[in-house]
Amino acid sequence: MALRHPSFFSYLALHRMNTPTGLRWLDGIIGVIAGVGLGEEVAVRLFRDIGYFLIGAMLEETAGYSKGGSTIAPVPDDVLKREYPHVHAAGRWFAEPERQKTWELGLTLLLDGVERLVAQQSGA
């Protein structure tokens, strides 16, 4: 949705959910997370962490590197390669389809961490 409608996503991501409809949605999401038995504190922290990942990743994809250069005087490629070799080498991983793979890795790490928390809480 964010990639198809980046302007709407920016509005949604930055909109405060302090209306009755927004609060009902927030309450439901926190309730689902708390429902796996992690307790209120962990549920709220997970809600925030998942939001940080999702919103941060999508804002980056819709307004960050995917938009291209953001400076008036970009560093020439030969200077980038010579002076900033790690940044130069990283460039290929910022392009499609690599961005999707990066998203999947981040999501996997996040969900694996949630799974570990649930297992620890349940004593498994």
N, CA, C and O atoms as a Tinker XYZ file with bonds, in Angstrom:
   496  protein
     1  N      0.823000   -1.175000    0.000000    73     2
     2  CA     0.000000    0.000000    0.000000    64     1     3
     3  C      0.877000    1.252000    0.000000    63     2     4     5
     4  O      0.603000    2.207000   -0.727000    81     3
     5  N      1.916000    1.243000    0.806000    73     3     6
     6  CA     2.788000    2.420000    0.895000    64     5     7
     7  C      3.437000    2.727000   -0.439000    63     6     8     9
     8  O      3.534000    3.893000   -0.823000    81     7
     9  N      3.878000    1.714000   -1.144000    73     7    10
    10  CA     4.551000    1.942000   -2.428000    64     9    11
    11  C      3.559000    2.358000   -3.510000    63    10    12    13
    12  O      3.908000    3.133000   -4.400000    81    11
    13  N      2.332000    1.854000   -3.444000    73    11    14
    14  CA     1.314000    2.223000   -4.439000    64    13    15
    15  C      0.756000    3.627000   -4.193000    63    14    16    17
    16  O      0.402000    4.336000   -5.135000    81    15
    17  N      0.680000    4.018000   -2.924000    73    15    18
    18  CA     0.080000    5.305000   -2.553000    64    17    19
    19  C      0.973000    6.024000   -1.537000    63    18    20    21
    20  O      0.581000    6.181000   -0.381000    81    19
    21  N      2.173000    6.463000   -1.951000    73    19    22
    22  CA     3.118000    7.034000   -0.991000    64    21    23
    23  C      2.611000    8.276000   -0.266000    63    22    24    25
    24  O      2.914000    8.455000    0.914000    81    23
    25  N      1.855000    9.130000   -0.930000    73    23    26
    26  CA     1.355000   10.331000   -0.251000    64    25    27
    27  C      0.350000    9.956000    0.824000    63    26    28    29
    28  O      0.375000   10.514000    1.922000    81    27
    29  N     -0.527000    9.025000    0.520000    73    27    30
    30  CA    -1.497000    8.593000    1.525000    64    29    31
    31  C     -0.783000    7.897000    2.680000    63    30    32    33
    32  O     -1.143000    8.083000    3.843000    81    31
    33  N      0.235000    7.093000    2.352000    73    31    34
    34  CA     0.957000    6.417000    3.426000    64    33    35
    35  C      1.597000    7.424000    4.373000    63    34    36    37
    36  O      1.544000    7.250000    5.590000    81    35
    37  N      2.199000    8.468000    3.828000    73    35    38
    38  CA     2.805000    9.490000    4.684000    64    37    39
    39  C      1.769000   10.095000    5.615000    63    38    40    41
    40  O      2.042000   10.309000    6.796000    81    39
    41  N      0.585000   10.372000    5.092000    73    39    42
    42  CA    -0.496000   10.903000    5.922000    64    41    43
    43  C     -0.858000    9.901000    7.013000    63    42    44    45
    44  O     -0.938000   10.259000    8.188000    81    43
    45  N     -1.073000    8.658000    6.627000    73    43    46
    46  CA    -1.473000    7.620000    7.577000    64    45    47
    47  C     -0.392000    7.391000    8.629000    63    46    48    49
    48  O     -0.697000    7.275000    9.816000    81    47
    49  N      0.853000    7.326000    8.208000    73    47    50
    50  CA     1.963000    7.032000    9.125000    64    49    51
    51  C      2.157000    8.133000   10.151000    63    50    52    53
    52  O      2.529000    7.866000   11.294000    81    51
    53  N      1.907000    9.361000    9.749000    73    51    54
    54  CA     2.180000   10.497000   10.635000    64    53    55
    55  C      0.927000   11.013000   11.346000    63    54    56    57
    56  O      1.015000   11.916000   12.178000    81    55
    57  N     -0.216000   10.454000   11.027000    73    55    58
    58  CA    -1.481000   10.872000   11.635000    64    57    59
    59  C     -1.600000   10.324000   13.054000    63    58    60    61
    60  O     -1.393000    9.133000   13.285000    81    59
    61  N     -1.926000   11.180000   13.981000    73    59    62
    62  CA    -2.107000   10.747000   15.377000    64    61    63
    63  C     -3.413000    9.978000   15.485000    63    62    64    65
    64  O     -4.450000   10.414000   14.983000    81    63
    65  N     -3.352000    8.854000   16.131000    73    63    66
    66  CA    -4.526000    7.990000   16.289000    64    65    67
    67  C     -5.255000    8.309000   17.597000    63    66    68    69
    68  O     -5.470000    7.418000   18.419000    81    67
    69  N     -5.634000    9.572000   17.792000    73    67    70
    70  CA    -6.264000    9.952000   19.052000    64    69    71
    71  C     -7.754000   10.250000   18.911000    63    70    72    73
    72  O     -8.344000   10.911000   19.765000    81    71
    73  N     -8.352000    9.762000   17.839000    73    71    74
    74  CA    -9.797000    9.848000   17.666000    64    73    75
    75  C    -10.411000    8.545000   18.180000    63    74    76    77
    76  O     -9.688000    7.565000   18.363000    81    75
    77  N    -11.723000    8.507000   18.416000    73    75    78
    78  CA   -12.328000    7.242000   18.849000    64    77    79
    79  C    -12.041000    6.078000   17.890000    63    78    80    81
    80  O    -11.785000    4.960000   18.338000    81    79
    81  N    -12.081000    6.328000   16.592000    73    79    82
    82  CA   -11.786000    5.265000   15.623000    64    81    83
    83  C    -10.327000    4.822000   15.734000    63    82    84    85
    84  O    -10.036000    3.626000   15.753000    81    83
    85  N     -9.419000    5.784000   15.807000    73    83    86
    86  CA    -8.002000    5.462000   15.932000    64    85    87
    87  C     -7.703000    4.736000   17.233000    63    86    88    89
    88  O     -6.941000    3.770000   17.252000    81    87
    89  N     -8.302000    5.201000   18.313000    73    87    90
    90  CA    -8.077000    4.550000   19.617000    64    89    91
    91  C     -8.633000    3.137000   19.637000    63    90    92    93
    92  O     -8.044000    2.251000   20.256000    81    91
    93  N     -9.777000    2.910000   18.958000    73    91    94
    94  CA   -10.349000    1.560000   18.878000    64    93    95
    95  C     -9.388000    0.634000   18.136000    63    94    96    97
    96  O     -9.180000   -0.513000   18.532000    81    95
    97  N     -8.806000    1.151000   17.050000    73    95    98
    98  CA    -7.850000    0.360000   16.275000    64    97    99
    99  C     -6.615000    0.050000   17.119000    63    98   100   101
   100  O     -6.174000   -1.098000   17.178000    81    99
   101  N     -6.055000    1.076000   17.777000    73    99   102
   102  CA    -4.886000    0.871000   18.631000    64   101   103
   103  C     -5.174000   -0.135000   19.729000    63   102   104   105
   104  O     -4.368000   -1.027000   19.995000    81   103
   105  N     -6.325000    0.012000   20.365000    73   103   106
   106  CA    -6.709000   -0.890000   21.449000    64   105   107
   107  C     -6.793000   -2.331000   20.950000    63   106   108   109
   108  O     -6.363000   -3.261000   21.632000    81   107
   109  N     -7.347000   -2.501000   19.765000    73   107   110
   110  CA    -7.461000   -3.843000   19.193000    64   109   111
   111  C     -6.114000   -4.470000   18.892000    63   110   112   113
   112  O     -5.889000   -5.643000   19.185000    81   111
   113  N     -5.216000   -3.685000   18.303000    73   111   114
   114  CA    -3.882000   -4.198000   17.968000    64   113   115
   115  C     -3.110000   -4.563000   19.230000    63   114   116   117
   116  O     -2.516000   -5.638000   19.308000    81   115
   117  N     -3.119000   -3.665000   20.222000    73   115   118
   118  CA    -2.420000   -3.966000   21.479000    64   117   119
   119  C     -3.045000   -5.189000   22.145000    63   118   120   121
   120  O     -2.340000   -6.011000   22.729000    81   119
   121  N     -4.363000   -5.307000   22.057000    73   119   122
   122  CA    -5.044000   -6.479000   22.621000    64   121   123
   123  C     -4.640000   -7.777000   21.951000    63   122   124   125
   124  O     -4.467000   -8.797000   22.617000    81   123
   125  N     -4.490000   -7.743000   20.641000    73   123   126
   126  CA    -4.055000   -8.953000   19.915000    64   125   127
   127  C     -2.660000   -9.358000   20.376000    63   126   128   129
   128  O     -2.400000  -10.533000   20.637000    81   127
   129  N     -1.764000   -8.377000   20.473000    73   127   130
   130  CA    -0.392000   -8.686000   20.891000    64   129   131
   131  C     -0.384000   -9.180000   22.335000    63   130   132   133
   132  O      0.307000  -10.147000   22.655000    81   131
   133  N     -1.141000   -8.525000   23.203000    73   131   134
   134  CA    -1.201000   -8.957000   24.604000    64   133   135
   135  C     -1.827000  -10.344000   24.718000    63   134   136   137
   136  O     -1.524000  -11.090000   25.649000    81   135
   137  N     -2.697000  -10.686000   23.773000    73   135   138
   138  CA    -3.400000  -11.966000   23.799000    64   137   139
   139  C     -2.506000  -13.184000   23.645000    63   138   140   141
   140  O     -2.948000  -14.301000   23.914000    81   139
   141  N     -1.268000  -13.002000   23.222000    73   139   142
   142  CA    -0.369000  -14.151000   23.114000    64   141   143
   143  C      0.310000  -14.433000   24.438000    63   142   144   145
   144  O      1.138000  -15.340000   24.534000    81   143
   145  N     -0.036000  -13.655000   25.472000    73   143   146
   146  CA     0.451000  -13.948000   26.813000    64   145   147
   147  C      1.738000  -13.267000   27.219000    63   146   148   149
   148  O      2.432000  -13.740000   28.119000    81   147
   149  N      2.070000  -12.155000   26.565000    73   147   150
   150  CA     3.325000  -11.482000   26.881000    64   149   151
   151  C      3.179000  -10.403000   27.948000    63   150   152   153
   152  O      4.179000   -9.859000   28.417000    81   151
   153  N      1.974000  -10.094000   28.328000    73   151   154
   154  CA     1.746000   -9.051000   29.318000    64   153   155
   155  C      1.627000   -7.692000   28.667000    63   154   156   157
   156  O      2.055000   -7.484000   27.531000    81   155
   157  N      1.038000   -6.770000   29.410000    73   155   158
   158  CA     0.736000   -5.446000   28.867000    64   157   159
   159  C      1.986000   -4.661000   28.472000    63   158   160   161
   160  O      2.027000   -4.065000   27.396000    81   159
   161  N      2.993000   -4.657000   29.321000    73   159   162
   162  CA     4.200000   -3.873000   29.013000    64   161   163
   163  C      4.859000   -4.351000   27.724000    63   162   164   165
   164  O      5.178000   -3.544000   26.851000    81   163
   165  N      5.063000   -5.652000   27.605000    73   163   166
   166  CA     5.723000   -6.184000   26.402000    64   165   167
   167  C      4.834000   -5.971000   25.184000    63   166   168   169
   168  O      5.334000   -5.672000   24.100000    81   167
   169  N      3.526000   -6.122000   25.347000    73   167   170
   170  CA     2.608000   -5.911000   24.224000    64   169   171
   171  C      2.719000   -4.481000   23.697000    63   170   172   173
   172  O      2.769000   -4.262000   22.486000    81   171
   173  N      2.757000   -3.519000   24.603000    73   171   174
   174  CA     2.872000   -2.119000   24.186000    64   173   175
   175  C      4.225000   -1.871000   23.537000    63   174   176   177
   176  O      4.308000   -1.189000   22.516000    81   175
   177  N      5.274000   -2.414000   24.116000    73   175   178
   178  CA     6.607000   -2.214000   23.535000    64   177   179
   179  C      6.703000   -2.865000   22.148000    63   178   180   181
   180  O      7.292000   -2.290000   21.233000    81   179
   181  N      6.127000   -4.053000   21.996000    73   179   182
   182  CA     6.127000   -4.708000   20.684000    64   181   183
   183  C      5.313000   -3.913000   19.676000    63   182   184   185
   184  O      5.718000   -3.761000   18.523000    81   183
   185  N      4.171000   -3.409000   20.109000    73   183   186
   186  CA     3.360000   -2.575000   19.226000    64   185   187
   187  C      4.198000   -1.414000   18.699000    63   186   188   189
   188  O      4.196000   -1.134000   17.500000    81   187
   189  N      4.910000   -0.744000   19.592000    73   187   190
   190  CA     5.744000    0.393000   19.184000    64   189   191
   191  C      6.892000   -0.067000   18.293000    63   190   192   193
   192  O      7.175000    0.569000   17.278000    81   191
   193  N      7.561000   -1.166000   18.657000    73   191   194
   194  CA     8.698000   -1.643000   17.860000    64   193   195
   195  C      8.270000   -2.067000   16.460000    63   194   196   197
   196  O      8.945000   -1.753000   15.480000    81   195
   197  N      7.159000   -2.773000   16.366000    73   195   198
   198  CA     6.646000   -3.177000   15.053000    64   197   199
   199  C      6.299000   -1.930000   14.239000    63   198   200   201
   200  O      6.597000   -1.857000   13.047000    81   199
   201  N      5.671000   -0.957000   14.888000    73   199   202
   202  CA     5.355000    0.297000   14.208000    64   201   203
   203  C      6.601000    1.018000   13.741000    63   202   204   205
   204  O      6.638000    1.535000   12.624000    81   203
   205  N      7.635000    1.058000   14.592000    73   203   206
   206  CA     8.894000    1.702000   14.192000    64   205   207
   207  C      9.433000    1.050000   12.914000    63   206   208   209
   208  O      9.836000    1.734000   11.973000    81   207
   209  N      9.429000   -0.282000   12.903000    73   207   210
   210  CA     9.969000   -0.987000   11.744000    64   209   211
   211  C      9.121000   -0.706000   10.500000    63   210   212   213
   212  O      9.646000   -0.313000    9.458000    81   211
   213  N      7.816000   -0.908000   10.619000    73   211   214
   214  CA     6.944000   -0.760000    9.455000    64   213   215
   215  C      6.936000    0.674000    8.927000    63   214   216   217
   216  O      7.132000    0.902000    7.734000    81   215
   217  N      6.712000    1.625000    9.809000    73   215   218
   218  CA     6.622000    3.019000    9.367000    64   217   219
   219  C      7.981000    3.512000    8.883000    63   218   220   221
   220  O      8.074000    4.169000    7.846000    81   219
   221  N      9.028000    3.200000    9.628000    73   219   222
   222  CA    10.362000    3.633000    9.211000    64   221   223
   223  C     10.756000    3.068000    7.861000    63   222   224   225
   224  O     11.266000    3.789000    7.003000    81   223
   225  N     10.520000    1.784000    7.672000    73   223   226
   226  CA    10.878000    1.159000    6.398000    64   225   227
   227  C     10.082000    1.754000    5.245000    63   226   228   229
   228  O     10.633000    2.036000    4.181000    81   227
   229  N      8.796000    1.941000    5.461000    73   227   230
   230  CA     7.967000    2.456000    4.369000    64   229   231
   231  C      8.222000    3.942000    4.104000    63   230   232   233
   232  O      8.173000    4.374000    2.953000    81   231
   233  N      8.490000    4.725000    5.142000    73   231   234
   234  CA     8.861000    6.122000    4.887000    64   233   235
   235  C     10.174000    6.189000    4.113000    63   234   236   237
   236  O     10.334000    7.022000    3.221000    81   235
   237  N     11.102000    5.317000    4.455000    73   235   238
   238  CA    12.371000    5.265000    3.722000    64   237   239
   239  C     12.130000    4.889000    2.262000    63   238   240   241
   240  O     12.736000    5.467000    1.360000    81   239
   241  N     11.249000    3.923000    2.033000    73   239   242
   242  CA    10.984000    3.484000    0.660000    64   241   243
   243  C     10.217000    4.529000   -0.145000    63   242   244   245
   244  O     10.423000    4.650000   -1.352000    81   243
   245  N      9.350000    5.273000    0.500000    73   243   246
   246  CA     8.538000    6.231000   -0.241000    64   245   247
   247  C      9.143000    7.636000   -0.303000    63   246   248   249
   248  O      8.794000    8.417000   -1.189000    81   247
   249  N     10.042000    7.965000    0.624000    73   247   250
   250  CA    10.583000    9.318000    0.655000    64   249   251
   251  C     12.104000    9.367000    0.796000    63   250   252   253
   252  O     12.691000   10.447000    0.739000    81   251
   253  N     12.736000    8.234000    0.975000    73   251   254
   254  CA    14.168000    8.198000    1.227000    64   253   255
   255  C     14.984000    7.861000    0.002000    63   254   256   257
   256  O     14.826000    8.473000   -1.055000    81   255
   257  N     15.860000    6.879000    0.153000    73   255   258
   258  CA    16.802000    6.527000   -0.903000    64   257   259
   259  C     16.142000    6.200000   -2.234000    63   258   260   261
   260  O     16.716000    6.466000   -3.289000    81   259
   261  N     14.961000    5.635000   -2.199000    73   259   262
   262  CA    14.322000    5.246000   -3.449000    64   261   263
   263  C     13.986000    6.444000   -4.329000    63   262   264   265
   264  O     13.729000    6.280000   -5.522000    81   263
   265  N     13.985000    7.641000   -3.758000    73   263   266
   266  CA    13.713000    8.849000   -4.537000    64   265   267
   267  C     14.953000    9.340000   -5.272000    63   266   268   269
   268  O     14.868000   10.259000   -6.087000    81   267
   269  N     16.096000    8.738000   -4.991000    73   267   270
   270  CA    17.319000    9.153000   -5.660000    64   269   271
   271  C     18.096000   10.168000   -4.842000    63   270   272   273
   272  O     17.839000   10.353000   -3.653000    81   271
   273  N     19.041000   10.819000   -5.487000    73   271   274
   274  CA    19.905000   11.775000   -4.817000    64   273   275
   275  C     19.129000   12.909000   -4.166000    63   274   276   277
   276  O     18.079000   13.329000   -4.654000    81   275
   277  N     19.663000   13.386000   -3.069000    73   275   278
   278  CA    18.951000   14.437000   -2.344000    64   277   279
   279  C     19.829000   15.657000   -2.090000    63   278   280   281
   280  O     19.510000   16.490000   -1.241000    81   279
   281  N     20.896000   15.758000   -2.800000    73   279   282
   282  CA    21.790000   16.901000   -2.603000    64   281   283
   283  C     21.929000   17.680000   -3.902000    63   282   284   285
   284  O     21.762000   17.131000   -4.991000    81   283
   285  N     22.228000   18.930000   -3.777000    73   283   286
   286  CA    22.405000   19.776000   -4.963000    64   285   287
   287  C     23.673000   19.387000   -5.714000    63   286   288   289
   288  O     23.709000   19.420000   -6.944000    81   287
   289  N     24.717000   19.017000   -4.968000    73   287   290
   290  CA    26.002000   18.667000   -5.575000    64   289   291
   291  C     26.391000   17.255000   -5.142000    63   290   292   293
   292  O     27.172000   17.089000   -4.205000    81   291
   293  N     25.848000   16.230000   -5.822000    73   291   294
   294  CA    26.185000   14.854000   -5.431000    64   293   295
   295  C     27.680000   14.571000   -5.592000    63   294   296   297
   296  O     28.348000   15.148000   -6.450000    81   295
   297  N     28.179000   13.689000   -4.764000    73   295   298
   298  CA    29.580000   13.272000   -4.833000    64   297   299
   299  C     29.751000   12.428000   -6.092000    63   298   300   301
   300  O     29.021000   11.455000   -6.281000    81   299
   301  N     30.697000   12.781000   -6.952000    73   299   302
   302  CA    30.923000   11.990000   -8.173000    64   301   303
   303  C     31.259000   10.531000   -7.828000    63   302   304   305
   304  O     31.857000   10.248000   -6.790000    81   303
   305  N     30.867000    9.625000   -8.708000    73   303   306
   306  CA    31.037000    8.199000   -8.459000    64   305   307
   307  C     32.495000    7.822000   -8.218000    63   306   308   309
   308  O     32.774000    6.994000   -7.351000    81   307
   309  N     33.438000    8.414000   -8.968000    73   307   310
   310  CA    34.851000    8.060000   -8.768000    64   309   311
   311  C     35.334000    8.496000   -7.378000    63   310   312   313
   312  O     36.132000    7.795000   -6.757000    81   311
   313  N     34.859000    9.641000   -6.887000    73   311   314
   314  CA    35.211000   10.097000   -5.537000    64   313   315
   315  C     34.542000    9.202000   -4.499000    63   314   316   317
   316  O     35.161000    8.814000   -3.508000    81   315
   317  N     33.289000    8.883000   -4.732000    73   315   318
   318  CA    32.566000    7.987000   -3.824000    64   317   319
   319  C     33.301000    6.652000   -3.690000    63   318   320   321
   320  O     33.494000    6.145000   -2.585000    81   319
   321  N     33.705000    6.098000   -4.826000    73   319   322
   322  CA    34.393000    4.810000   -4.830000    64   321   323
   323  C     35.739000    4.892000   -4.106000    63   322   324   325
   324  O     36.097000    3.983000   -3.357000    81   323
   325  N     36.473000    5.964000   -4.323000    73   323   326
   326  CA    37.797000    6.125000   -3.729000    64   325   327
   327  C     37.733000    6.504000   -2.240000    63   326   328   329
   328  O     38.446000    5.921000   -1.423000    81   327
   329  N     36.893000    7.467000   -1.891000    73   327   330
   330  CA    36.868000    8.012000   -0.533000    64   329   331
   331  C     35.893000    7.299000    0.411000    63   330   332   333
   332  O     36.077000    7.315000    1.628000    81   331
   333  N     34.879000    6.688000   -0.145000    73   331   334
   334  CA    33.828000    6.053000    0.667000    64   333   335
   335  C     33.518000    4.663000    0.098000    63   334   336   337
   336  O     32.401000    4.408000   -0.353000    81   335
   337  N     34.508000    3.772000    0.121000    73   335   338
   338  CA    34.347000    2.488000   -0.569000    64   337   339
   339  C     33.205000    1.625000   -0.026000    63   338   340   341
   340  O     32.571000    0.893000   -0.786000    81   339
   341  N     32.942000    1.702000    1.265000    73   339   342
   342  CA    31.843000    0.883000    1.822000    64   341   343
   343  C     30.489000    1.404000    1.363000    63   342   344   345
   344  O     29.585000    0.626000    1.055000    81   343
   345  N     30.357000    2.717000    1.320000    73   343   346
   346  CA    29.107000    3.308000    0.831000    64   345   347
   347  C     28.940000    2.986000   -0.652000    63   346   348   349
   348  O     27.843000    2.649000   -1.098000    81   347
   349  N     30.014000    3.089000   -1.401000    73   347   350
   350  CA    29.948000    2.776000   -2.832000    64   349   351
   351  C     29.517000    1.323000   -3.040000    63   350   352   353
   352  O     28.637000    1.043000   -3.854000    81   351
   353  N     30.134000    0.411000   -2.308000    73   351   354
   354  CA    29.793000   -1.008000   -2.444000    64   353   355
   355  C     28.361000   -1.290000   -2.002000    63   354   356   357
   356  O     27.713000   -2.191000   -2.535000    81   355
   357  N     27.864000   -0.524000   -1.031000    73   355   358
   358  CA    26.504000   -0.739000   -0.524000    64   357   359
   359  C     25.442000   -0.322000   -1.526000    63   358   360   361
   360  O     24.303000   -0.781000   -1.450000    81   359
   361  N     25.803000    0.540000   -2.459000    73   359   362
   362  CA    24.835000    1.082000   -3.401000    64   361   363
   363  C     23.994000    0.041000   -4.107000    63   362   364   365
   364  O     22.792000    0.235000   -4.291000    81   363
   365  N     24.597000   -1.045000   -4.498000    73   363   366
   366  CA    23.828000   -2.065000   -5.234000    64   365   367
   367  C     22.754000   -2.701000   -4.374000    63   366   368   369
   368  O     21.754000   -3.194000   -4.895000    81   367
   369  N     22.947000   -2.697000   -3.065000    73   367   370
   370  CA    21.965000   -3.319000   -2.175000    64   369   371
   371  C     20.790000   -2.389000   -1.882000    63   370   372   373
   372  O     19.801000   -2.810000   -1.283000    81   371
   373  N     20.894000   -1.119000   -2.303000    73   371   374
   374  CA    19.800000   -0.170000   -2.111000    64   373   375
   375  C     18.801000   -0.214000   -3.272000    63   374   376   377
   376  O     17.709000    0.345000   -3.171000    81   375
   377  N     19.169000   -0.870000   -4.362000    73   375   378
   378  CA    18.326000   -0.890000   -5.557000    64   377   379
   379  C     17.350000   -2.064000   -5.532000    63   378   380   381
   380  O     17.521000   -3.020000   -4.775000    81   379
   381  N     16.323000   -1.970000   -6.376000    73   379   382
   382  CA    15.420000   -3.107000   -6.559000    64   381   383
   383  C     16.181000   -4.200000   -7.289000    63   382   384   385
   384  O     17.031000   -3.858000   -8.111000    81   383
   385  N     15.948000   -5.476000   -7.059000    73   383   386
   386  CA    15.000000   -6.056000   -6.105000    64   385   387
   387  C     15.594000   -6.237000   -4.707000    63   386   388   389
   388  O     14.976000   -6.855000   -3.841000    81   387
   389  N     16.765000   -5.708000   -4.496000    73   387   390
   390  CA    17.444000   -5.910000   -3.211000    64   389   391
   391  C     16.704000   -5.270000   -2.047000    63   390   392   393
   392  O     16.761000   -5.774000   -0.925000    81   391
   393  N     16.008000   -4.162000   -2.299000    73   391   394
   394  CA    15.263000   -3.514000   -1.211000    64   393   395
   395  C     14.212000   -4.452000   -0.641000    63   394   396   397
   396  O     13.988000   -4.469000    0.570000    81   395
   397  N     13.565000   -5.233000   -1.501000    73   395   398
   398  CA    12.560000   -6.195000   -1.038000    64   397   399
   399  C     13.221000   -7.261000   -0.167000    63   398   400   401
   400  O     12.660000   -7.657000    0.854000    81   399
   401  N     14.385000   -7.721000   -0.552000    73   399   402
   402  CA    15.105000   -8.716000    0.240000    64   401   403
   403  C     15.513000   -8.142000    1.594000    63   402   404   405
   404  O     15.470000   -8.844000    2.604000    81   403
   405  N     15.907000   -6.872000    1.618000    73   403   406
   406  CA    16.270000   -6.211000    2.879000    64   405   407
   407  C     15.046000   -6.116000    3.784000    63   406   408   409
   408  O     15.139000   -6.374000    4.984000    81   407
   409  N     13.904000   -5.747000    3.215000    73   407   410
   410  CA    12.636000   -5.694000    3.958000    64   409   411
   411  C     12.329000   -7.062000    4.564000    63   410   412   413
   412  O     11.993000   -7.163000    5.744000    81   411
   413  N     12.444000   -8.101000    3.758000    73   411   414
   414  CA    12.136000   -9.451000    4.231000    64   413   415
   415  C     13.080000   -9.883000    5.353000    63   414   416   417
   416  O     12.647000  -10.525000    6.309000    81   415
   417  N     14.358000   -9.538000    5.246000    73   415   418
   418  CA    15.309000   -9.865000    6.309000    64   417   419
   419  C     14.921000   -9.154000    7.603000    63   418   420   421
   420  O     14.886000   -9.778000    8.664000    81   419
   421  N     14.633000   -7.862000    7.525000    73   419   422
   422  CA    14.237000   -7.115000    8.715000    64   421   423
   423  C     12.974000   -7.658000    9.345000    63   422   424   425
   424  O     12.893000   -7.794000   10.566000    81   423
   425  N     11.985000   -7.970000    8.521000    73   423   426
   426  CA    10.729000   -8.520000    9.027000    64   425   427
   427  C     10.959000   -9.880000    9.674000    63   426   428   429
   428  O     10.390000  -10.170000   10.726000    81   427
   429  N     11.782000  -10.711000    9.056000    73   427   430
   430  CA    12.100000  -12.023000    9.629000    64   429   431
   431  C     12.779000  -11.879000   10.983000    63   430   432   433
   432  O     12.423000  -12.573000   11.935000    81   431
   433  N     13.756000  -10.979000   11.074000    73   431   434
   434  CA    14.438000  -10.765000   12.355000    64   433   435
   435  C     13.468000  -10.286000   13.423000    63   434   436   437
   436  O     13.520000  -10.744000   14.565000    81   435
   437  N     12.585000   -9.369000   13.057000    73   435   438
   438  CA    11.605000   -8.855000   14.004000    64   437   439
   439  C     10.660000   -9.966000   14.467000    63   438   440   441
   440  O     10.426000  -10.125000   15.665000    81   439
   441  N     10.124000  -10.724000   13.530000    73   439   442
   442  CA     9.182000  -11.780000   13.889000    64   441   443
   443  C      9.863000  -12.921000   14.646000    63   442   444   445
   444  O      9.258000  -13.515000   15.538000    81   443
   445  N     11.099000  -13.230000   14.305000    73   443   446
   446  CA    11.852000  -14.240000   15.068000    64   445   447
   447  C     12.037000  -13.789000   16.513000    63   446   448   449
   448  O     11.934000  -14.594000   17.438000    81   447
   449  N     12.309000  -12.502000   16.703000    73   447   450
   450  CA    12.440000  -11.970000   18.060000    64   449   451
   451  C     11.143000  -12.065000   18.835000    63   450   452   453
   452  O     11.151000  -12.404000   20.018000    81   451
   453  N     10.024000  -11.770000   18.182000    73   451   454
   454  CA     8.715000  -11.900000   18.834000    64   453   455
   455  C      8.468000  -13.361000   19.199000    63   454   456   457
   456  O      7.992000  -13.663000   20.294000    81   455
   457  N      8.790000  -14.255000   18.284000    73   455   458
   458  CA     8.604000  -15.682000   18.547000    64   457   459
   459  C      9.438000  -16.135000   19.756000    63   458   460   461
   460  O      8.964000  -16.922000   20.576000    81   459
   461  N     10.669000  -15.643000   19.862000    73   459   462
   462  CA    11.512000  -15.979000   21.027000    64   461   463
   463  C     10.898000  -15.453000   22.312000    63   462   464   465
   464  O     10.899000  -16.148000   23.328000    81   463
   465  N     10.378000  -14.242000   22.284000    73   463   466
   466  CA     9.728000  -13.684000   23.483000    64   465   467
   467  C      8.547000  -14.541000   23.913000    63   466   468   469
   468  O      8.383000  -14.836000   25.097000    81   467
   469  N      7.734000  -14.935000   22.956000    73   467   470
   470  CA     6.566000  -15.766000   23.262000    64   469   471
   471  C      7.027000  -17.096000   23.856000    63   470   472   473
   472  O      6.462000  -17.559000   24.847000    81   471
   473  N      8.043000  -17.708000   23.262000    73   471   474
   474  CA     8.561000  -18.986000   23.765000    64   473   475
   475  C      9.126000  -18.835000   25.170000    63   474   476   477
   476  O      8.901000  -19.698000   26.019000    81   475
   477  N      9.850000  -17.762000   25.428000    73   475   478
   478  CA    10.399000  -17.533000   26.776000    64   477   479
   479  C      9.288000  -17.336000   27.796000    63   478   480   481
   480  O      9.355000  -17.863000   28.906000    81   479
   481  N      8.268000  -16.576000   27.415000    73   479   482
   482  CA     7.158000  -16.302000   28.319000    64   481   483
   483  C      6.390000  -17.573000   28.650000    63   482   484   485
   484  O      5.938000  -17.759000   29.780000    81   483
   485  N      6.244000  -18.447000   27.656000    73   483   486
   486  CA     5.470000  -19.674000   27.878000    64   485   487
   487  C      6.319000  -20.775000   28.502000    63   486   488   489
   488  O      5.804000  -21.832000   28.866000    81   487
   489  N      7.627000  -20.525000   28.625000    73   487   490
   490  CA     8.522000  -21.507000   29.237000    64   489   491
   491  C      8.921000  -22.622000   28.300000    63   490   492   493
   492  O      9.452000  -23.642000   28.740000    81   491
   493  N      8.676000  -22.444000   27.022000    73   491   494
   494  CA     9.005000  -23.489000   26.031000    64   493   495
   495  C     10.485000  -23.515000   25.735000    63   494   496
   496  O     10.939000  -24.326000   24.929000    81   495
